Amino acid sequence: MTTFVLATANPHKAEEMRAVLTPLGVALVDRPDDVAEVDETGETLEANALLKARALVEATGRAAIADDTGLFVDALDGRPGVRSARYAGEAASYDDNVAKLLDELGALKTSRTARFVTVICVAYPDGTAFCVSGELDGEITHARAGDQGFGYDPVFVPDDADGRTLAQLTPGEKNALSHRARALVALSEELARR
């Protein structure tokens, strides 16, 4: 079994990552409590994921896995994008970010298309690293629906989810089609090649 230190302290992300990777033979160790959050100063999802993975390797001396996810909305010229987690401000909650997104889209009836992109990077103590990604196309709703998931899930309807938001899917359904699940499958395939 391959083992990595997990860079995220987000319990929702960690749960999703474990649900997909554990059956594929990948074990994830929680980030040590004494390792601080990494400032996401990169201009891209890949840059931020690499920053986080390399910081964990430096702090622990062990191989690490990190991800960064963004929601790219076409009508907003790709916003919130790389700033998705901080869209409504540095200390914004999920609710704050969703409220800002819905407010900015307003009553727009067309062109609510969007895509989630997750980049996952693995870094090793020898300095090598690699990244994979997964995407999920869909559209933004006019109102929240569902109580599963987190983040923008209540307002994102994937193209292949029968009109339901990610927050209306069961965890199993979400893990079978989400952007993060697609990136995790790509990760497992890349690890198998190495």
Z-matrix of the N, CA and C atoms (Angstrom, degrees):
N
C 1 1.455
C 2 1.529 1 109.51
N 3 1.320 2 116.37 1 134.51
C 4 1.457 3 122.85 2 177.11
C 5 1.524 4 108.92 3 -84.61
N 6 1.335 5 117.12 4 135.62
C 7 1.467 6 121.13 5 -177.98
C 8 1.523 7 110.37 6 -122.94
N 9 1.334 8 115.25 7 135.77
C 10 1.453 9 122.29 8 177.55
C 11 1.517 10 109.48 9 -132.73
N 12 1.338 11 115.91 10 148.31
C 13 1.456 12 121.16 11 168.69
C 14 1.530 13 105.98 12 -79.82
N 15 1.299 14 116.16 13 134.34
C 16 1.455 15 122.36 14 -178.03
C 17 1.521 16 109.45 15 -90.18
N 18 1.324 17 116.65 16 125.42
C 19 1.458 18 120.07 17 -177.29
C 20 1.521 19 112.67 18 -74.67
N 21 1.317 20 117.75 19 -32.31
C 22 1.456 21 119.85 20 -175.36
C 23 1.527 22 111.82 21 -74.59
N 24 1.320 23 115.00 22 143.46
C 25 1.464 24 121.16 23 171.15
C 26 1.521 25 109.31 24 -104.99
N 27 1.340 26 116.83 25 2.58
C 28 1.457 27 121.60 26 179.53
C 29 1.530 28 108.42 27 -75.48
N 30 1.338 29 118.17 28 112.93
C 31 1.461 30 119.79 29 -175.73
C 32 1.527 31 113.48 30 -63.44
N 33 1.335 32 117.48 31 -29.62
C 34 1.466 33 120.30 32 178.87
C 35 1.530 34 110.50 33 -67.20
N 36 1.326 35 116.27 34 -46.66
C 37 1.470 36 120.03 35 178.12
C 38 1.522 37 110.70 36 -63.29
N 39 1.332 38 116.43 37 -44.64
C 40 1.463 39 120.49 38 -179.05
C 41 1.525 40 110.67 39 -59.45
N 42 1.317 41 116.88 40 -42.24
C 43 1.464 42 121.27 41 179.98
C 44 1.524 43 110.73 42 -63.46
N 45 1.337 44 116.96 43 -45.18
C 46 1.465 45 120.39 44 178.63
C 47 1.522 46 111.07 45 -63.23
N 48 1.326 47 116.98 46 -41.93
C 49 1.452 48 120.65 47 -178.62
C 50 1.523 49 111.29 48 -65.59
N 51 1.314 50 116.58 49 -42.70
C 52 1.469 51 119.76 50 178.19
C 53 1.530 52 111.44 51 -64.90
N 54 1.328 53 116.49 52 -40.69
C 55 1.471 54 120.12 53 -178.61
C 56 1.526 55 111.81 54 -59.75
N 57 1.320 56 116.51 55 -35.35
C 58 1.463 57 120.11 56 -179.18
C 59 1.526 58 111.60 57 -87.07
N 60 1.334 59 118.34 58 -41.89
C 61 1.459 60 120.68 59 -171.79
C 62 1.524 61 115.32 60 -82.85
N 63 1.330 62 118.20 61 -33.25
C 64 1.462 63 119.81 62 -177.51
C 65 1.527 64 112.45 63 -57.29
N 66 1.354 65 119.33 64 -46.97
C 67 1.465 66 118.42 65 177.90
C 68 1.534 67 113.47 66 -64.32
N 69 1.337 68 116.37 67 -16.44
C 70 1.465 69 120.67 68 -179.90
C 71 1.534 70 111.84 69 -93.72
N 72 1.339 71 116.57 70 7.07
C 73 1.456 72 120.10 71 176.41
C 74 1.515 73 115.30 72 85.78
N 75 1.328 74 117.34 73 21.55
C 76 1.461 75 121.52 74 178.85
C 77 1.526 76 108.49 75 -114.44
N 78 1.331 77 115.74 76 124.68
C 79 1.468 78 120.91 77 178.23
C 80 1.528 79 108.92 78 -101.65
N 81 1.321 80 116.31 79 140.53
C 82 1.457 81 122.28 80 179.58
C 83 1.518 82 109.65 81 -117.81
N 84 1.317 83 115.73 82 128.48
C 85 1.458 84 122.85 83 177.60
C 86 1.518 85 107.31 84 -100.90
N 87 1.325 86 116.90 85 134.71
C 88 1.466 87 120.60 86 179.99
C 89 1.518 88 111.42 87 -60.78
N 90 1.324 89 114.33 88 146.96
C 91 1.460 90 120.19 89 174.97
C 92 1.524 91 108.39 90 -61.74
N 93 1.340 92 117.83 91 132.06
C 94 1.471 93 119.69 92 178.49
C 95 1.530 94 110.67 93 -58.61
N 96 1.321 95 115.84 94 143.77
C 97 1.468 96 121.48 95 -178.27
C 98 1.525 97 112.97 96 -60.78
N 99 1.330 98 117.08 97 -27.89
C 100 1.464 99 119.45 98 -176.98
C 101 1.535 100 113.68 99 -85.28
N 102 1.326 101 116.83 100 1.79
C 103 1.468 102 120.39 101 177.24
C 104 1.531 103 108.28 102 -94.58
N 105 1.328 104 114.79 103 120.08
C 106 1.464 105 120.49 104 -176.12
C 107 1.522 106 111.53 105 -72.62
N 108 1.330 107 115.04 106 159.81
C 109 1.464 108 120.84 107 172.51
C 110 1.523 109 108.96 108 -60.35
N 111 1.306 110 115.98 109 146.63
C 112 1.465 111 121.43 110 179.46
C 113 1.527 112 108.42 111 -94.78
N 114 1.322 113 116.62 112 133.34
C 115 1.460 114 120.56 113 175.89
C 116 1.520 115 109.11 114 -67.27
N 117 1.319 116 115.90 115 124.68
C 118 1.456 117 121.42 116 -179.45
C 119 1.526 118 108.64 117 -88.53
N 120 1.321 119 115.32 118 83.96
C 121 1.458 120 121.59 119 -175.15
C 122 1.526 121 112.65 120 -97.11
N 123 1.322 122 117.21 121 -1.42
C 124 1.456 123 120.49 122 -178.52
C 125 1.521 124 112.10 123 -71.03
N 126 1.324 125 115.17 124 157.35
C 127 1.462 126 121.72 125 178.82
C 128 1.523 127 112.33 126 -90.78
N 129 1.349 128 116.92 127 -7.66
C 130 1.463 129 121.61 128 -179.79
C 131 1.522 130 109.35 129 -132.85
N 132 1.326 131 115.70 130 163.37
C 133 1.461 132 120.42 131 176.06
C 134 1.522 133 110.42 132 -61.85
N 135 1.333 134 116.43 133 -42.35
C 136 1.467 135 120.32 134 -179.75
C 137 1.526 136 111.01 135 -61.53
N 138 1.316 137 117.63 136 -43.88
C 139 1.467 138 120.61 137 -179.86
C 140 1.522 139 110.84 138 -60.95
N 141 1.324 140 117.28 139 -42.94
C 142 1.464 141 120.19 140 179.78
C 143 1.528 142 111.86 141 -67.22
N 144 1.328 143 117.16 142 -42.24
C 145 1.467 144 119.83 143 179.23
C 146 1.527 145 110.52 144 -63.37
N 147 1.327 146 117.09 145 -40.92
C 148 1.464 147 120.26 146 177.98
C 149 1.527 148 111.52 147 -65.01
N 150 1.327 149 117.01 148 -41.61
C 151 1.471 150 120.44 149 176.78
C 152 1.531 151 110.42 150 -55.34
N 153 1.325 152 115.49 151 -47.62
C 154 1.468 153 120.15 152 -176.92
C 155 1.529 154 111.57 153 -67.44
N 156 1.329 155 117.20 154 -44.30
C 157 1.468 156 120.11 155 -178.96
C 158 1.532 157 110.73 156 -63.04
N 159 1.328 158 116.30 157 -45.16
C 160 1.465 159 119.52 158 -178.72
C 161 1.528 160 111.72 159 -67.17
N 162 1.327 161 117.43 160 -35.25
C 163 1.470 162 120.34 161 177.08
C 164 1.522 163 110.89 162 -63.20
N 165 1.326 164 116.89 163 -38.36
C 166 1.472 165 120.20 164 179.13
C 167 1.517 166 111.32 165 -69.57
N 168 1.329 167 117.56 166 -38.39
C 169 1.465 168 120.37 167 175.93
C 170 1.520 169 109.38 168 -61.18
N 171 1.322 170 116.47 169 -45.26
C 172 1.463 171 120.74 170 -179.45
C 173 1.529 172 111.20 171 -62.45
N 174 1.326 173 116.77 172 -39.69
C 175 1.471 174 120.68 173 -177.02
C 176 1.527 175 112.80 174 -75.97
N 177 1.344 176 117.30 175 -30.71
C 178 1.466 177 119.65 176 -172.05
C 179 1.525 178 114.13 177 -114.16
N 180 1.334 179 117.22 178 -20.59
C 181 1.459 180 119.88 179 -175.61
C 182 1.511 181 113.25 180 75.55
N 183 1.330 182 116.90 181 11.54
C 184 1.472 183 122.02 182 -177.78
C 185 1.522 184 110.06 183 -120.52
N 186 1.321 185 116.07 184 157.85
C 187 1.458 186 121.03 185 175.33
C 188 1.528 187 108.83 186 -58.86
N 189 1.324 188 115.97 187 142.49
C 190 1.468 189 120.11 188 -175.15
C 191 1.518 190 110.56 189 -134.32
N 192 1.315 191 114.53 190 155.31
C 193 1.458 192 122.43 191 177.78
C 194 1.527 193 107.90 192 -127.58
N 195 1.322 194 115.13 193 134.97
C 196 1.469 195 120.11 194 -179.89
C 197 1.524 196 108.57 195 -141.05
N 198 1.311 197 115.00 196 154.48
C 199 1.461 198 118.65 197 178.01
C 200 1.518 199 109.45 198 -134.02
N 201 1.311 200 114.66 199 161.64
C 202 1.454 201 121.23 200 169.06
C 203 1.523 202 105.81 201 -143.14
N 204 1.312 203 115.50 202 138.95
C 205 1.457 204 121.00 203 -176.45
C 206 1.515 205 109.91 204 -128.46
N 207 1.309 206 115.61 205 142.72
C 208 1.447 207 120.58 206 176.62
C 209 1.515 208 111.04 207 -136.51
N 210 1.316 209 114.82 208 150.17
C 211 1.460 210 122.37 209 173.79
C 212 1.524 211 106.80 210 -106.38
N 213 1.315 212 116.64 211 121.76
C 214 1.458 213 122.75 212 -176.39
C 215 1.523 214 108.49 213 -112.30
N 216 1.333 215 116.62 214 111.21
C 217 1.468 216 122.47 215 -175.87
C 218 1.531 217 108.39 216 -103.54
N 219 1.323 218 115.74 217 121.51
C 220 1.464 219 120.65 218 -175.17
C 221 1.523 220 113.02 219 -59.10
N 222 1.335 221 118.30 220 -44.43
C 223 1.463 222 121.41 221 -176.96
C 224 1.533 223 112.41 222 -67.78
N 225 1.330 224 116.62 223 -14.62
C 226 1.466 225 121.14 224 179.67
C 227 1.534 226 110.70 225 -108.79
N 228 1.323 227 116.05 226 24.92
C 229 1.472 228 121.17 227 179.62
C 230 1.527 229 112.14 228 55.04
N 231 1.336 230 115.65 229 37.05
C 232 1.459 231 120.54 230 176.86
C 233 1.512 232 115.68 231 90.02
N 234 1.329 233 118.45 232 -4.97
C 235 1.464 234 119.70 233 176.46
C 236 1.531 235 108.78 234 -71.65
N 237 1.304 236 118.80 235 154.22
C 238 1.460 237 128.22 236 -0.68
C 239 1.538 238 115.00 237 -75.66
N 240 1.333 239 118.10 238 -17.87
C 241 1.458 240 121.17 239 173.10
C 242 1.510 241 114.47 240 56.77
N 243 1.333 242 115.38 241 -132.79
C 244 1.456 243 121.04 242 -176.19
C 245 1.532 244 111.93 243 -64.04
N 246 1.323 245 117.81 244 -16.81
C 247 1.469 246 121.46 245 179.47
C 248 1.537 247 112.48 246 -99.43
N 249 1.310 248 117.59 247 20.71
C 250 1.470 249 121.38 248 -174.69
C 251 1.519 250 113.74 249 -54.15
N 252 1.315 251 117.93 250 -42.36
C 253 1.471 252 120.71 251 -177.82
C 254 1.524 253 112.42 252 -71.69
N 255 1.331 254 116.49 253 -20.50
C 256 1.466 255 121.03 254 -176.96
C 257 1.529 256 111.11 255 -121.05
N 258 1.307 257 117.20 256 25.87
C 259 1.461 258 122.36 257 -173.49
C 260 1.523 259 112.59 258 -57.84
N 261 1.310 260 116.94 259 -42.25
C 262 1.467 261 121.23 260 -178.38
C 263 1.531 262 111.63 261 -95.91
N 264 1.333 263 117.61 262 11.95
C 265 1.463 264 121.48 263 179.45
C 266 1.511 265 111.41 264 130.22
N 267 1.319 266 115.96 265 163.42
C 268 1.466 267 121.33 266 -175.25
C 269 1.526 268 113.15 267 -59.72
N 270 1.315 269 118.21 268 -34.91
C 271 1.469 270 121.17 269 -178.22
C 272 1.527 271 111.74 270 -104.66
N 273 1.324 272 116.42 271 22.62
C 274 1.469 273 120.75 272 -175.54
C 275 1.527 274 112.13 273 -66.50
N 276 1.319 275 114.86 274 143.95
C 277 1.467 276 121.33 275 173.88
C 278 1.527 277 108.58 276 -88.53
N 279 1.326 278 115.97 277 169.87
C 280 1.469 279 119.73 278 174.21
C 281 1.525 280 109.56 279 -55.39
N 282 1.325 281 115.47 280 -44.48
C 283 1.462 282 120.84 281 -177.75
C 284 1.526 283 110.97 282 -61.65
N 285 1.322 284 117.25 283 -41.71
C 286 1.469 285 121.31 284 178.63
C 287 1.532 286 110.92 285 -60.49
N 288 1.326 287 115.89 286 -44.82
C 289 1.465 288 120.38 287 -178.67
C 290 1.523 289 111.95 288 -64.52
N 291 1.324 290 116.39 289 -42.92
C 292 1.468 291 120.36 290 179.35
C 293 1.528 292 109.85 291 -65.40
N 294 1.323 293 116.66 292 -42.54
C 295 1.469 294 120.06 293 179.68
C 296 1.527 295 110.86 294 -60.64
N 297 1.320 296 117.45 295 -42.66
C 298 1.461 297 120.38 296 178.93
C 299 1.528 298 110.70 297 -64.60
N 300 1.325 299 117.09 298 -43.00
C 301 1.466 300 120.58 299 179.48
C 302 1.522 301 110.80 300 -60.40
N 303 1.336 302 117.38 301 -49.22
C 304 1.466 303 120.55 302 -179.28
C 305 1.527 304 111.01 303 -63.74
N 306 1.315 305 116.73 304 -37.59
C 307 1.465 306 120.69 305 178.28
C 308 1.530 307 110.57 306 -64.40
N 309 1.319 308 117.04 307 -44.09
C 310 1.465 309 119.94 308 -178.82
C 311 1.531 310 111.87 309 -66.71
N 312 1.319 311 116.49 310 -35.38
C 313 1.474 312 118.91 311 178.80
C 314 1.527 313 111.18 312 -78.09
N 315 1.317 314 116.20 313 -25.40
C 316 1.459 315 121.13 314 176.75
C 317 1.515 316 112.50 315 52.39
N 318 1.320 317 116.24 316 -134.55
C 319 1.460 318 121.86 317 -175.90
C 320 1.529 319 112.39 318 -93.11
N 321 1.314 320 117.17 319 15.90
C 322 1.460 321 120.82 320 -179.41
C 323 1.525 322 110.28 321 -51.69
N 324 1.317 323 116.72 322 119.50
C 325 1.472 324 121.19 323 -175.86
C 326 1.525 325 112.52 324 -89.07
N 327 1.321 326 117.25 325 -28.26
C 328 1.457 327 120.58 326 -179.53
C 329 1.517 328 110.18 327 -119.99
N 330 1.291 329 115.85 328 172.01
C 331 1.466 330 121.93 329 176.43
C 332 1.524 331 113.35 330 56.13
N 333 1.323 332 116.87 331 43.76
C 334 1.465 333 120.44 332 174.52
C 335 1.532 334 109.66 333 -96.82
N 336 1.331 335 116.21 334 21.28
C 337 1.454 336 120.42 335 -178.69
C 338 1.522 337 110.60 336 -68.39
N 339 1.319 338 113.93 337 149.33
C 340 1.466 339 120.56 338 -177.30
C 341 1.522 340 108.71 339 -158.34
N 342 1.313 341 114.84 340 169.07
C 343 1.458 342 119.07 341 173.35
C 344 1.520 343 109.20 342 -147.05
N 345 1.321 344 113.74 343 141.54
C 346 1.451 345 121.18 344 170.60
C 347 1.522 346 107.78 345 -90.99
N 348 1.311 347 116.49 346 138.83
C 349 1.461 348 121.99 347 175.09
C 350 1.529 349 107.67 348 -129.67
N 351 1.327 350 115.74 349 128.92
C 352 1.454 351 121.42 350 173.37
C 353 1.515 352 108.38 351 -117.59
N 354 1.321 353 115.98 352 130.96
C 355 1.462 354 122.47 353 172.95
C 356 1.522 355 106.94 354 -113.27
N 357 1.318 356 115.66 355 129.61
C 358 1.464 357 121.66 356 176.94
C 359 1.520 358 107.79 357 -116.94
N 360 1.321 359 115.16 358 129.36
C 361 1.465 360 120.67 359 178.56
C 362 1.524 361 109.77 360 -119.98
N 363 1.311 362 114.33 361 142.07
C 364 1.456 363 122.63 362 175.20
C 365 1.519 364 107.37 363 -115.96
N 366 1.314 365 116.16 364 133.13
C 367 1.460 366 121.50 365 176.46
C 368 1.519 367 108.87 366 -125.70
N 369 1.326 368 114.71 367 143.47
C 370 1.467 369 121.53 368 -177.56
C 371 1.531 370 110.02 369 -116.07
N 372 1.333 371 116.74 370 156.66
C 373 1.461 372 120.11 371 178.94
C 374 1.532 373 114.01 372 -59.27
N 375 1.328 374 118.85 373 -23.60
C 376 1.468 375 120.24 374 179.88
C 377 1.533 376 112.50 375 -80.09
N 378 1.351 377 117.36 376 2.20
C 379 1.456 378 121.52 377 177.04
C 380 1.515 379 114.70 378 96.12
N 381 1.331 380 117.32 379 -10.51
C 382 1.459 381 119.11 380 178.57
C 383 1.521 382 110.07 381 -78.50
N 384 1.320 383 114.55 382 157.66
C 385 1.470 384 120.65 383 -179.48
C 386 1.519 385 108.60 384 -159.22
N 387 1.319 386 115.59 385 159.19
C 388 1.457 387 120.70 386 171.65
C 389 1.524 388 108.66 387 -151.56
N 390 1.334 389 115.04 388 159.72
C 391 1.463 390 120.76 389 -179.43
C 392 1.522 391 110.19 390 -132.04
N 393 1.320 392 115.75 391 149.92
C 394 1.464 393 123.53 392 173.33
C 395 1.524 394 107.41 393 -132.88
N 396 1.324 395 116.52 394 166.91
C 397 1.466 396 118.30 395 179.08
C 398 1.514 397 111.06 396 -142.91
N 399 1.319 398 114.63 397 164.62
C 400 1.460 399 122.87 398 175.30
C 401 1.518 400 108.81 399 -144.12
N 402 1.331 401 116.27 400 143.11
C 403 1.467 402 120.96 401 -178.77
C 404 1.523 403 110.27 402 -127.33
N 405 1.328 404 114.84 403 152.26
C 406 1.459 405 121.99 404 176.56
C 407 1.522 406 108.19 405 -139.63
N 408 1.332 407 115.57 406 116.07
C 409 1.463 408 121.19 407 178.96
C 410 1.517 409 110.91 408 -86.38
N 411 1.325 410 115.58 409 149.19
C 412 1.455 411 120.41 410 178.46
C 413 1.507 412 110.96 411 -176.83
N 414 1.328 413 115.44 412 -152.88
C 415 1.462 414 120.26 413 177.45
C 416 1.515 415 110.11 414 -147.45
N 417 1.329 416 114.27 415 160.88
C 418 1.460 417 121.25 416 -179.24
C 419 1.524 418 108.86 417 -93.44
N 420 1.324 419 115.75 418 132.57
C 421 1.462 420 121.57 419 179.86
C 422 1.537 421 110.20 420 -77.71
N 423 1.333 422 115.52 421 175.33
C 424 1.468 423 121.05 422 176.10
C 425 1.531 424 111.55 423 -89.92
N 426 1.332 425 115.66 424 -17.33
C 427 1.463 426 120.41 425 -179.01
C 428 1.527 427 109.10 426 -149.80
N 429 1.296 428 115.92 427 159.41
C 430 1.465 429 121.41 428 179.52
C 431 1.526 430 110.45 429 -70.10
N 432 1.343 431 114.90 430 147.35
C 433 1.465 432 120.10 431 175.47
C 434 1.525 433 108.60 432 -150.99
N 435 1.325 434 115.57 433 131.38
C 436 1.457 435 121.20 434 177.38
C 437 1.510 436 113.05 435 99.59
N 438 1.338 437 115.17 436 158.29
C 439 1.464 438 120.07 437 -177.87
C 440 1.525 439 112.89 438 -128.83
N 441 1.327 440 116.76 439 14.26
C 442 1.467 441 120.81 440 175.31
C 443 1.528 442 107.88 441 -96.47
N 444 1.315 443 116.14 442 170.36
C 445 1.456 444 120.24 443 173.93
C 446 1.511 445 112.97 444 72.25
N 447 1.352 446 114.92 445 -159.36
C 448 1.457 447 121.24 446 -175.82
C 449 1.519 448 108.78 447 -159.98
N 450 1.319 449 115.68 448 175.94
C 451 1.466 450 120.22 449 177.52
C 452 1.518 451 112.43 450 62.16
N 453 1.320 452 115.92 451 -129.26
C 454 1.460 453 122.30 452 -177.24
C 455 1.533 454 112.69 453 -85.87
N 456 1.322 455 118.02 454 5.27
C 457 1.469 456 121.56 455 -176.93
C 458 1.531 457 114.08 456 -52.51
N 459 1.360 458 119.84 457 -38.64
C 460 1.466 459 119.07 458 -177.89
C 461 1.528 460 115.07 459 -69.02
N 462 1.342 461 117.99 460 -10.35
C 463 1.464 462 119.59 461 -178.23
C 464 1.531 463 112.87 462 -122.37
N 465 1.327 464 117.34 463 9.63
C 466 1.463 465 120.71 464 -178.69
C 467 1.521 466 110.15 465 -114.80
N 468 1.332 467 115.94 466 118.94
C 469 1.471 468 122.14 467 177.69
C 470 1.525 469 108.17 468 -104.77
N 471 1.328 470 118.20 469 110.15
C 472 1.464 471 119.88 470 177.00
C 473 1.526 472 110.69 471 -65.31
N 474 1.320 473 116.19 472 150.08
C 475 1.462 474 120.90 473 179.50
C 476 1.528 475 112.49 474 -57.65
N 477 1.327 476 116.80 475 -31.49
C 478 1.467 477 120.02 476 -174.95
C 479 1.530 478 113.43 477 -112.55
N 480 1.343 479 116.67 478 40.40
C 481 1.472 480 120.02 479 -179.35
C 482 1.525 481 112.58 480 -123.84
N 483 1.317 482 117.51 481 26.44
C 484 1.475 483 121.78 482 175.33
C 485 1.518 484 113.45 483 55.75
N 486 1.328 485 117.74 484 34.81
C 487 1.454 486 121.54 485 176.69
C 488 1.513 487 115.29 486 81.32
N 489 1.324 488 117.99 487 2.91
C 490 1.468 489 121.34 488 179.54
C 491 1.526 490 109.90 489 -92.40
N 492 1.337 491 115.47 490 147.63
C 493 1.465 492 119.81 491 173.74
C 494 1.528 493 108.82 492 -74.78
N 495 1.334 494 115.38 493 165.01
C 496 1.465 495 119.11 494 175.14
C 497 1.525 496 111.05 495 -59.02
N 498 1.333 497 117.06 496 -30.51
C 499 1.468 498 121.16 497 -179.54
C 500 1.527 499 112.40 498 -76.18
N 501 1.322 500 117.79 499 -10.33
C 502 1.465 501 121.50 500 176.61
C 503 1.528 502 112.14 501 -96.76
N 504 1.315 503 116.81 502 -7.67
C 505 1.463 504 121.27 503 178.34
C 506 1.524 505 109.92 504 -85.19
N 507 1.320 506 115.81 505 151.48
C 508 1.461 507 118.89 506 172.57
C 509 1.533 508 107.49 507 -70.23
N 510 1.324 509 117.53 508 160.00
C 511 1.467 510 118.49 509 176.81
C 512 1.537 511 112.34 510 -55.19
N 513 1.320 512 116.80 511 -38.42
C 514 1.465 513 120.14 512 178.54
C 515 1.515 514 112.46 513 -64.65
N 516 1.338 515 116.45 514 -41.77
C 517 1.466 516 119.93 515 178.13
C 518 1.524 517 110.56 516 -64.87
N 519 1.326 518 115.95 517 -43.76
C 520 1.465 519 119.66 518 180.00
C 521 1.523 520 110.68 519 -63.25
N 522 1.333 521 116.94 520 -44.40
C 523 1.455 522 120.55 521 -177.94
C 524 1.527 523 112.53 522 -67.41
N 525 1.328 524 116.85 523 -16.91
C 526 1.464 525 120.09 524 178.66
C 527 1.522 526 112.20 525 -83.39
N 528 1.346 527 118.19 526 -20.36
C 529 1.465 528 118.39 527 -174.56
C 530 1.520 529 115.61 528 -133.03
N 531 1.308 530 119.08 529 -7.14
C 532 1.461 531 119.96 530 -172.31
C 533 1.525 532 113.16 531 -67.98
N 534 1.323 533 114.65 532 162.78
C 535 1.456 534 122.89 533 175.08
C 536 1.521 535 111.03 534 -57.45
N 537 1.339 536 116.44 535 -41.47
C 538 1.459 537 119.97 536 -179.89
C 539 1.527 538 110.01 537 -68.03
N 540 1.333 539 116.98 538 -41.79
C 541 1.463 540 119.95 539 178.01
C 542 1.523 541 110.79 540 -61.60
N 543 1.325 542 117.27 541 -40.72
C 544 1.462 543 120.61 542 179.38
C 545 1.524 544 110.70 543 -64.74
N 546 1.326 545 117.12 544 -39.85
C 547 1.461 546 120.05 545 176.91
C 548 1.527 547 110.76 546 -67.11
N 549 1.325 548 117.30 547 -37.28
C 550 1.462 549 120.91 548 179.59
C 551 1.523 550 111.60 549 -67.85
N 552 1.321 551 117.07 550 -37.55
C 553 1.467 552 119.98 551 176.00
C 554 1.529 553 109.35 552 -65.30
N 555 1.337 554 116.29 553 -42.41
C 556 1.468 555 119.64 554 176.55
C 557 1.526 556 110.26 555 -61.10
N 558 1.327 557 116.96 556 -37.44
C 559 1.459 558 121.22 557 177.59
C 560 1.522 559 110.74 558 -63.22
N 561 1.325 560 117.06 559 -47.40
C 562 1.466 561 119.75 560 -178.83
C 563 1.524 562 110.84 561 -62.71
N 564 1.337 563 116.83 562 -36.75
C 565 1.463 564 119.61 563 177.84
C 566 1.525 565 111.34 564 -66.98
N 567 1.329 566 116.77 565 -39.68
C 568 1.465 567 119.96 566 178.53
C 569 1.530 568 111.06 567 -67.42
N 570 1.335 569 116.58 568 -40.23
C 571 1.465 570 119.40 569 178.14
C 572 1.519 571 111.12 570 -63.25
N 573 1.329 572 117.40 571 -36.55
C 574 1.461 573 121.48 572 179.34
C 575 1.528 574 111.98 573 -65.57
N 576 1.336 575 116.03 574 -27.65
C 577 1.474 576 120.58 575 179.63
C 578 1.523 577 112.20 576 -80.58
N 579 1.327 578 116.79 577 -16.08
C 580 1.476 579 119.75 578 -174.17
C 581 1.507 580 112.26 579 -92.82
